[in-house]
Amino acid sequence: MIQIAKSMVGMKRTLLQPVYLSAFFFAVIYSLISLVNHYYFRTYAFDLGIRNNAMYDYMHFQWNQASVMYPFKQFDNILGDHFCLLPIFFAPFQFIFGSYTLLIFQIASVLWGGIGIYRLVSVYSESKLLPALAQLHFYLIWGVFSALSFDYHDNVIAAMLLPWYVYHLTRKQYVFTWIYLIIILISKENMALWMIFVSLGLMIHFFQDKELRKFSLVQTLVSGLAFLLIMKVFMPLAGDGQQYQHNSFSALGSNTSEMLEMVFLHPLKAFTLLFEAPASVNSAAYVGIKSELHFYLLAAGGIALIFRPQFLLMILPILGQKLFNDDVVKWGVLGHYSIEFVPILTIALYAWVSSFNSSRWKIWLAAIFLATNFLNTFSMHDKPTVSKYYLASQLRWFQARHYEREFDIQEAHRVLAMIPKDAVVSANHVFVPRLAFREQIYTYPHVGDDTEYILLLDNTNDVYPISRKDSDERIRLLKENPAWESIYQSGGFLLWRKKDL
């Protein structure tokens, strides 16, 4: 009994350490963003619905055909769209956490990443305060909040493992380094490309250490090989030979050779695209989006990239992926498109800060950048950014509207319960993540020949991917269609069942 009591006291002391108290505090805030959004039906078919449906198939030992994406994209295997293997390993937990499963793992990964930052900075510095400030800095960067406010994405988990990857590499714990690298590589196809640059940057960072330099070079080569295999073998095989769907860089060129020509033969033109919209979309509506991103990067500690350029190398593929893209949404600070910056900015900043001889200077610099980082993130919460599709209700966890919906949540669950678990359903995008644990699930307006139930919202603008006008017209036609019978019309919910069932 005495030994048990001592163990409990020791555990209590461990949990009361700043590193874990900080993680617990932000676990609450992150849950108020992500889990509350899901509870109030502010998660969507793209991408949580896609991944939930994939987990259902994986637990039935079959590949996922991504019916959620019909007719926008059609694959015999969802891995032909994005090479994301993590849902295979998370799939068993759907029996415990249900449709919240991936969101919970996403939050846990961010918390784990912050603890990794604490451990890493503890290696750099003997100060007990500096690692705690680094962990707070990591948790407060805007990229975390914007990512958690928008669904689940595999690259979030991959990015959050990077601090542990660097920590184990720094400690020359190579087995753990390989484990983290493998997990990152199988998270998403672009993570392999990212890790090429990360490993190159670390090779420069550890250049004075011959052992680490050689090991980082090997990791670079492995990441490059993994990227080629994923892009040239695994994804084409899974996608039945279809071309990669996400080469949306027409401002650089229509194919790889033209893109390389633009970057290497016309570097000034390529450079301007990092700050300005391409001529094809050059309008007042898009002014300032890319500049806003650069400002956020600097305020979150990006100034350290000037003094530690090896870390700048690590974010180049992410900057290119965002700023050369045709999709305006990817340019800015919203969504999950900035999550890879979070660990790099924090590690770069504290690698630079830790190099100062004066302990007082270290703490002051860390505190100043923590303050600018906080103001940065708060400003994103407080007012709409110039980035497109800012949704205050999804992000502002401290306001009442975040805990409200224009329809009754309990009624929504009652309507969902009216649909048999094995029925083929076409549903409004906000319902798909909840209904995704079945063989076939479509995102409305796609209605397959095998569809048995249709569930929609009425009198709302929340009708992606169609317009409100189109939605209203389709609902009118459904009401007049003799093949469908209405079994529920109340509170803004419309549920039809095919008559020949």
C-alpha positions as CSV (number, residue, x, y, z in Angstrom):
1,M,0.0,0.0,0.0
2,I,2.8,2.4,0.9
3,Q,4.5,1.7,-2.5
4,I,1.2,2.3,-4.3
5,A,0.7,5.6,-2.4
6,K,4.3,6.7,-3.4
7,S,3.6,5.8,-7.0
8,M,0.4,7.9,-7.0
9,V,2.2,10.9,-5.4
10,G,4.9,10.6,-8.0
11,M,2.3,10.4,-10.8
12,K,0.6,13.5,-9.4
13,R,3.8,15.4,-9.3
14,T,4.6,14.4,-12.9
15,L,1.1,15.6,-14.1
16,L,1.6,18.9,-12.3
17,Q,4.7,19.7,-14.2
18,P,4.4,22.7,-16.5
19,V,4.7,20.6,-19.7
20,Y,1.6,18.6,-18.9
21,L,-0.4,21.4,-17.3
22,S,0.1,23.4,-20.5
23,A,-0.9,20.4,-22.7
24,F,-4.1,20.0,-20.6
25,F,-5.0,23.6,-20.8
26,F,-4.7,23.6,-24.6
27,A,-6.5,20.3,-24.8
28,V,-9.5,22.0,-23.4
29,I,-9.3,24.9,-25.9
30,Y,-8.6,22.7,-28.9
31,S,-11.6,20.5,-27.9
32,L,-13.8,23.5,-27.7
33,I,-12.9,24.3,-31.3
34,S,-12.7,20.9,-33.0
35,L,-15.1,18.7,-31.0
36,V,-17.7,21.4,-30.5
37,N,-17.6,22.1,-34.3
38,H,-18.4,18.5,-34.9
39,Y,-21.1,18.4,-32.3
40,Y,-22.8,21.4,-34.0
41,F,-22.5,19.9,-37.5
42,R,-19.7,22.2,-38.7
43,T,-17.5,19.4,-40.0
44,Y,-18.0,18.3,-43.6
45,A,-18.0,15.6,-46.2
46,F,-14.7,17.0,-47.5
47,D,-12.6,15.8,-45.6
48,L,-13.8,14.2,-42.4
49,G,-16.6,12.4,-44.2
50,I,-14.2,10.9,-46.7
51,R,-11.8,9.7,-44.0
52,N,-14.7,8.3,-41.8
53,N,-16.0,6.3,-44.7
54,A,-12.5,5.0,-45.4
55,M,-12.2,3.8,-41.8
56,Y,-15.4,1.9,-42.2
57,D,-14.1,0.1,-45.2
58,Y,-10.7,-0.6,-43.6
59,M,-12.5,-2.3,-40.6
60,H,-14.3,-4.5,-43.2
61,F,-11.0,-5.4,-44.8
62,Q,-11.6,-3.6,-48.1
63,W,-10.2,-0.6,-49.9
64,N,-12.3,2.6,-50.0
65,Q,-13.8,3.7,-53.3
66,A,-14.6,7.2,-51.9
67,S,-18.3,7.3,-52.9
68,V,-18.4,10.5,-50.8
69,M,-16.5,12.3,-53.6
70,Y,-18.8,11.2,-56.5
71,P,-19.1,12.6,-59.1
72,F,-16.3,15.2,-58.5
73,K,-13.7,12.4,-58.4
74,Q,-14.0,8.7,-58.8
75,F,-11.4,6.2,-57.7
76,D,-11.4,2.5,-57.3
77,N,-9.2,3.2,-54.2
78,I,-9.1,6.5,-52.3
79,L,-5.4,6.2,-52.1
80,G,-5.3,7.3,-55.7
81,D,-6.4,10.7,-54.5
82,H,-4.3,11.1,-51.4
83,F,-1.8,8.6,-50.1
84,C,-3.0,8.6,-46.5
85,L,-2.5,5.4,-44.6
86,L,-3.1,6.7,-41.0
87,P,-6.9,6.1,-41.1
88,I,-6.1,2.4,-41.4
89,F,-4.4,2.4,-38.0
90,F,-7.0,4.7,-36.4
91,A,-10.0,2.7,-37.8
92,P,-10.5,0.3,-34.8
93,F,-11.0,3.3,-32.5
94,Q,-14.2,4.2,-34.4
95,F,-15.9,1.7,-32.1
96,I,-15.0,3.8,-29.1
97,F,-15.1,7.4,-30.4
98,G,-17.4,7.1,-33.3
99,S,-17.4,9.9,-35.8
100,Y,-15.2,11.9,-33.4
101,T,-12.3,9.5,-33.8
102,L,-10.0,11.3,-36.2
103,L,-10.7,14.7,-34.5
104,I,-9.5,13.3,-31.2
105,F,-6.4,11.9,-32.7
106,Q,-5.7,15.2,-34.4
107,I,-6.0,17.1,-31.2
108,A,-3.8,14.5,-29.4
109,S,-1.1,14.9,-32.1
110,V,-0.9,18.6,-31.5
111,L,-0.6,18.2,-27.8
112,W,2.1,15.5,-28.3
113,G,3.9,17.8,-30.7
114,G,4.0,20.5,-28.0
115,I,5.5,18.1,-25.5
116,G,8.1,17.2,-28.2
117,I,9.0,20.8,-28.5
118,Y,9.5,21.1,-24.8
119,R,11.8,18.0,-24.8
120,L,13.8,19.3,-27.8
121,V,14.4,22.8,-26.3
122,S,15.4,21.2,-23.1
123,V,18.3,19.6,-25.0
124,Y,19.2,23.1,-26.4
125,S,19.0,24.9,-23.0
126,E,19.5,24.2,-19.3
127,S,16.8,26.7,-18.5
128,K,13.5,25.3,-17.2
129,L,11.6,28.4,-18.4
130,L,12.7,28.4,-22.1
131,P,11.2,25.0,-22.9
132,A,8.0,26.0,-21.3
133,L,7.9,29.2,-23.4
134,A,8.7,27.2,-26.5
135,Q,5.8,24.8,-25.8
136,L,3.4,27.8,-25.3
137,H,4.7,29.3,-28.5
138,F,4.0,26.1,-30.4
139,Y,0.5,25.8,-29.1
140,L,-0.4,29.4,-29.9
141,I,0.7,29.6,-33.5
142,W,-2.2,30.5,-35.7
143,G,-1.7,27.4,-37.9
144,V,-2.9,25.1,-35.1
145,F,-6.1,27.0,-34.5
146,S,-7.0,27.4,-38.2
147,A,-6.3,23.7,-38.8
148,L,-8.4,22.5,-35.9
149,S,-11.3,24.7,-36.9
150,F,-11.6,22.9,-40.2
151,D,-12.2,19.2,-40.1
152,Y,-9.5,16.5,-40.0
153,H,-6.5,16.3,-42.2
154,D,-3.7,13.7,-42.2
155,N,-0.9,16.3,-42.7
156,V,-1.7,17.9,-39.4
157,I,-0.8,14.7,-37.6
158,A,2.4,14.3,-39.7
159,A,3.5,17.9,-39.0
160,M,2.9,17.4,-35.3
161,L,5.3,14.5,-35.2
162,L,8.2,16.5,-36.5
163,P,9.4,17.9,-33.1
164,W,9.8,14.3,-31.9
165,Y,11.6,13.3,-35.1
166,V,14.1,16.2,-34.6
167,Y,14.4,15.4,-30.8
168,H,15.3,11.8,-31.3
169,L,17.7,12.7,-34.2
170,T,19.4,15.3,-31.9
171,R,19.8,12.6,-29.2
172,K,21.0,10.1,-31.9
173,Q,18.2,7.7,-31.0
174,Y,18.0,6.4,-34.5
175,V,15.4,3.7,-34.1
176,F,12.8,6.3,-32.9
177,T,13.9,8.6,-35.7
178,W,13.2,6.0,-38.3
179,I,9.8,5.2,-36.7
180,Y,8.7,8.8,-36.8
181,L,10.0,9.3,-40.4
182,I,8.0,6.3,-41.6
183,I,4.8,7.5,-39.9
184,I,5.3,10.9,-41.5
185,L,6.0,9.5,-44.9
186,I,2.8,7.4,-45.0
187,S,0.7,10.2,-43.7
188,K,0.2,12.0,-47.0
189,E,2.0,12.0,-50.4
190,N,3.3,15.6,-50.1
191,M,4.9,14.8,-46.7
192,A,7.6,12.7,-48.4
193,L,8.5,15.7,-50.5
194,W,8.5,17.9,-47.4
195,M,10.8,15.5,-45.6
196,I,13.4,15.7,-48.4
197,F,13.8,19.4,-47.6
198,V,13.5,18.8,-43.8
199,S,16.3,16.2,-43.9
200,L,18.5,18.5,-46.1
201,G,17.9,21.3,-43.7
202,L,18.9,19.1,-40.7
203,M,21.9,17.9,-42.6
204,I,23.1,21.5,-42.8
205,H,22.0,22.2,-39.2
206,F,24.1,19.3,-37.9
207,F,26.9,19.7,-40.4
208,Q,29.6,19.8,-37.8
209,D,28.6,16.4,-36.5
210,K,29.7,13.8,-39.2
211,E,27.5,11.1,-37.8
212,L,24.3,13.2,-37.9
213,R,25.3,14.7,-41.2
214,K,25.5,11.2,-42.8
215,F,22.4,10.0,-41.2
216,S,20.4,13.1,-42.4
217,L,21.7,12.5,-45.9
218,V,20.4,8.9,-45.8
219,Q,17.0,10.2,-44.5
220,T,17.0,12.6,-47.5
221,L,17.6,9.8,-49.9
222,V,15.0,7.6,-48.3
223,S,12.4,10.4,-48.4
224,G,13.2,11.0,-52.0
225,L,12.8,7.3,-52.9
226,A,9.5,7.2,-50.9
227,F,8.2,10.2,-52.8
228,L,9.0,8.7,-56.2
229,L,7.4,5.3,-55.2
230,I,4.3,7.0,-53.8
231,M,3.8,9.3,-56.8
232,K,4.9,7.0,-59.6
233,V,3.9,3.6,-58.4
234,F,1.5,3.4,-55.4
235,M,-0.9,6.2,-56.3
236,P,-1.2,5.4,-60.0
237,L,-1.8,1.8,-59.1
238,A,-4.5,2.7,-56.5
239,G,-6.0,5.3,-58.9
240,D,-6.2,2.8,-61.8
241,G,-3.7,4.9,-63.8
242,Q,-5.4,8.2,-63.3
243,Q,-3.1,11.3,-63.2
244,Y,-2.4,13.0,-60.0
245,Q,-5.4,15.2,-59.2
246,H,-3.7,18.0,-57.3
247,N,-1.2,19.5,-59.8
248,S,-2.9,22.9,-59.7
249,F,0.0,25.1,-60.6
250,S,-0.9,26.6,-64.0
251,A,0.7,29.9,-63.1
252,L,4.1,28.0,-63.3
253,G,3.2,25.9,-66.3
254,S,1.0,23.1,-67.6
255,N,3.5,20.3,-66.9
256,T,6.5,19.5,-64.8
257,S,9.1,20.6,-67.4
258,E,7.3,24.0,-67.9
259,M,7.2,24.5,-64.1
260,L,10.9,23.8,-63.8
261,E,11.6,26.1,-66.6
262,M,9.7,28.9,-64.9
263,V,11.5,28.4,-61.6
264,F,15.1,28.1,-63.0
265,L,15.0,30.2,-66.2
266,H,12.5,32.8,-65.1
267,P,13.1,33.1,-61.3
268,L,11.9,36.7,-61.0
269,K,8.5,35.7,-62.4
270,A,8.3,32.7,-60.0
271,F,9.4,34.9,-57.1
272,T,6.7,37.5,-57.7
273,L,4.1,34.7,-57.5
274,L,5.1,34.3,-53.8
275,F,3.7,37.7,-53.1
276,E,1.2,38.5,-55.9
277,A,-1.8,36.8,-57.6
278,P,-1.1,35.5,-61.1
279,A,-2.5,37.6,-64.0
280,S,-5.3,35.1,-64.5
281,V,-6.9,36.0,-61.1
282,N,-5.5,39.4,-60.6
283,S,-8.4,41.4,-59.0
284,A,-9.0,43.5,-56.0
285,A,-10.6,40.5,-54.3
286,Y,-7.3,38.7,-53.9
287,V,-5.0,41.6,-52.9
288,G,-3.2,41.1,-49.7
289,I,-3.8,37.4,-49.2
290,K,-0.2,36.3,-49.8
291,S,1.2,39.3,-47.9
292,E,-0.9,38.5,-44.9
293,L,0.6,35.0,-44.8
294,H,4.2,36.4,-44.9
295,F,3.3,38.8,-42.1
296,Y,1.9,36.0,-40.0
297,L,5.1,33.9,-40.6
298,L,7.3,36.8,-39.5
299,A,5.3,37.6,-36.4
300,A,5.2,33.9,-35.3
301,G,9.0,33.7,-35.2
302,G,9.8,33.7,-38.9
303,I,12.5,36.3,-38.4
304,A,14.7,33.5,-37.0
305,L,14.7,32.0,-40.5
306,I,17.0,34.8,-41.6
307,F,19.6,33.8,-39.0
308,R,19.0,30.1,-39.4
309,P,18.4,29.7,-43.2
310,Q,18.6,25.9,-42.9
311,F,15.0,26.1,-41.5
312,L,13.9,28.3,-44.4
313,L,14.9,25.5,-46.7
314,M,12.5,23.2,-44.8
315,I,9.5,25.4,-45.5
316,L,10.2,26.0,-49.2
317,P,8.0,23.2,-50.5
318,I,5.1,24.3,-48.3
319,L,5.4,27.9,-49.4
320,G,5.5,26.7,-53.0
321,Q,2.6,24.3,-52.5
322,K,0.5,27.2,-51.1
323,L,1.6,30.3,-53.0
324,F,2.0,28.8,-56.5
325,N,-1.3,27.1,-56.3
326,D,-4.3,28.0,-58.4
327,D,-6.6,27.7,-55.4
328,V,-6.9,31.0,-53.7
329,V,-8.0,29.3,-50.4
330,K,-4.5,27.8,-50.1
331,W,-2.7,31.1,-50.3
332,G,-3.8,32.5,-47.0
333,V,-3.7,31.7,-43.2
334,L,-6.9,29.7,-42.9
335,G,-7.6,26.0,-43.0
336,H,-4.9,23.3,-42.6
337,Y,-2.6,24.6,-45.2
338,S,-0.2,26.3,-42.8
339,I,0.2,23.5,-40.2
340,E,3.7,22.5,-41.4
341,F,5.0,25.9,-40.6
342,V,4.2,25.4,-36.9
343,P,7.0,23.0,-35.9
344,I,9.6,24.6,-38.2
345,L,9.0,28.2,-36.9
346,T,9.2,27.1,-33.3
347,I,12.3,24.9,-33.7
348,A,14.0,27.6,-35.8
349,L,13.2,30.4,-33.3
350,Y,14.4,28.5,-30.3
351,A,17.5,27.2,-32.1
352,W,18.4,30.8,-32.7
353,V,17.4,32.1,-29.3
354,S,19.3,29.3,-27.5
355,S,22.5,30.4,-29.3
356,F,22.7,33.7,-27.3
357,N,25.1,33.7,-24.4
358,S,23.0,35.8,-22.1
359,S,20.3,33.9,-20.3
360,R,18.4,37.2,-19.9
361,W,18.4,37.8,-23.6
362,K,17.2,34.3,-24.3
363,I,14.2,34.8,-22.0
364,W,13.4,38.3,-23.3
365,L,13.5,37.3,-27.0
366,A,11.4,34.2,-26.3
367,A,8.9,36.4,-24.4
368,I,8.7,39.0,-27.1
369,F,8.1,36.5,-29.9
370,L,5.5,34.7,-27.7
371,A,3.7,38.0,-27.3
372,T,3.8,38.8,-31.1
373,N,2.7,35.2,-31.8
374,F,-0.3,35.6,-29.4
375,L,-1.3,38.9,-30.9
376,N,-1.0,37.3,-34.3
377,T,-3.3,34.5,-33.5
378,F,-5.7,36.7,-31.6
379,S,-6.1,39.0,-34.5
380,M,-7.0,36.1,-36.7
381,H,-9.8,35.2,-34.2
382,D,-10.9,38.7,-33.6
383,K,-11.6,40.0,-37.1
384,P,-11.9,38.5,-40.6
385,T,-8.6,38.2,-42.4
386,V,-8.2,39.0,-46.1
387,S,-7.9,35.3,-46.7
388,K,-11.0,33.8,-48.2
389,Y,-13.8,31.9,-46.5
390,Y,-13.2,33.0,-43.0
391,L,-15.9,31.5,-40.8
392,A,-16.1,33.1,-37.4
393,S,-18.5,30.5,-35.9
394,Q,-16.0,27.8,-36.5
395,L,-13.0,29.6,-35.1
396,R,-14.2,31.8,-32.3
397,W,-14.5,29.3,-29.5
398,F,-14.9,32.1,-26.9
399,Q,-18.1,33.5,-28.5
400,A,-21.7,32.3,-28.0
401,R,-22.3,31.8,-31.8
402,H,-19.8,29.0,-31.7
403,Y,-22.2,27.0,-29.5
404,E,-25.2,27.7,-31.6
405,R,-26.7,26.4,-34.9
406,E,-29.7,27.5,-36.9
407,F,-31.3,24.1,-36.4
408,D,-32.0,22.0,-33.4
409,I,-29.1,19.6,-32.7
410,Q,-31.1,17.0,-30.8
411,E,-33.7,16.9,-33.6
412,A,-30.9,16.5,-36.1
413,H,-29.8,13.4,-34.2
414,R,-33.3,12.0,-34.1
415,V,-33.6,12.4,-37.9
416,L,-30.2,10.7,-38.4
417,A,-31.4,7.8,-36.3
418,M,-34.3,7.3,-38.7
419,I,-31.9,6.2,-41.4
420,P,-31.0,2.4,-41.3
421,K,-27.3,1.8,-40.7
422,D,-26.9,-0.2,-43.9
423,A,-28.9,2.1,-46.2
424,V,-27.3,3.9,-49.1
425,V,-27.6,7.6,-48.4
426,S,-27.2,10.9,-50.2
427,A,-26.9,13.8,-47.7
428,N,-26.1,17.4,-47.2
429,H,-22.3,17.8,-46.6
430,V,-22.7,18.6,-42.9
431,F,-24.4,15.2,-42.3
432,V,-22.0,13.1,-44.2
433,P,-19.3,12.7,-41.4
434,R,-22.1,11.3,-39.1
435,L,-23.5,9.0,-41.7
436,A,-20.2,7.8,-43.2
437,F,-19.9,4.5,-41.4
438,R,-21.6,2.5,-44.1
439,E,-20.8,0.9,-47.4
440,Q,-22.1,3.7,-49.7
441,I,-22.6,7.4,-48.8
442,Y,-22.9,10.2,-51.3
443,T,-22.5,14.0,-50.9
444,Y,-25.6,15.7,-52.2
445,P,-26.4,16.7,-55.0
446,H,-25.1,13.3,-56.2
447,V,-27.8,10.7,-56.0
448,G,-26.7,7.3,-57.2
449,D,-29.0,4.7,-58.7
450,D,-28.7,2.7,-55.5
451,T,-29.5,5.6,-53.2
452,E,-32.3,4.7,-50.7
453,Y,-32.5,7.8,-48.5
454,I,-31.9,11.5,-49.1
455,L,-31.3,13.9,-46.2
456,L,-31.1,17.6,-46.7
457,L,-31.3,21.0,-45.0
458,D,-34.0,23.4,-46.1
459,N,-33.9,27.2,-46.2
460,T,-30.1,27.5,-45.6
461,N,-27.0,28.7,-47.5
462,D,-25.1,25.7,-46.1
463,V,-25.6,23.7,-49.3
464,Y,-22.0,23.2,-50.6
465,P,-21.1,22.3,-53.3
466,I,-24.1,23.9,-55.1
467,S,-25.8,27.3,-54.8
468,R,-28.7,28.1,-52.6
469,K,-30.8,28.7,-55.8
470,D,-29.9,25.4,-57.2
471,S,-30.6,23.7,-53.9
472,D,-34.1,25.2,-53.6
473,E,-34.9,24.1,-57.1
474,R,-33.7,20.6,-56.5
475,I,-35.7,20.3,-53.3
476,R,-38.9,21.5,-55.2
477,L,-38.3,18.8,-57.8
478,L,-37.8,16.1,-55.2
479,K,-41.1,17.0,-53.5
480,E,-42.8,16.5,-56.9
481,N,-40.9,13.3,-57.7
482,P,-43.2,10.2,-57.4
483,A,-40.2,7.9,-56.9
484,W,-39.5,9.4,-53.5
485,E,-41.7,9.7,-50.4
486,S,-41.2,12.3,-47.7
487,I,-40.9,10.7,-44.3
488,Y,-39.8,13.8,-42.3
489,Q,-40.2,17.5,-42.9
490,S,-39.7,19.7,-39.9
491,G,-37.2,22.0,-38.3
492,G,-35.4,22.6,-41.5
493,F,-34.8,18.8,-42.0
494,L,-36.0,17.0,-45.1
495,L,-35.8,13.3,-45.3
496,W,-36.9,11.1,-48.3
497,R,-37.1,7.4,-48.8
498,K,-37.2,5.6,-52.2
499,K,-40.7,4.2,-52.6
500,D,-39.7,0.8,-53.9
501,L,-37.8,-0.2,-50.8
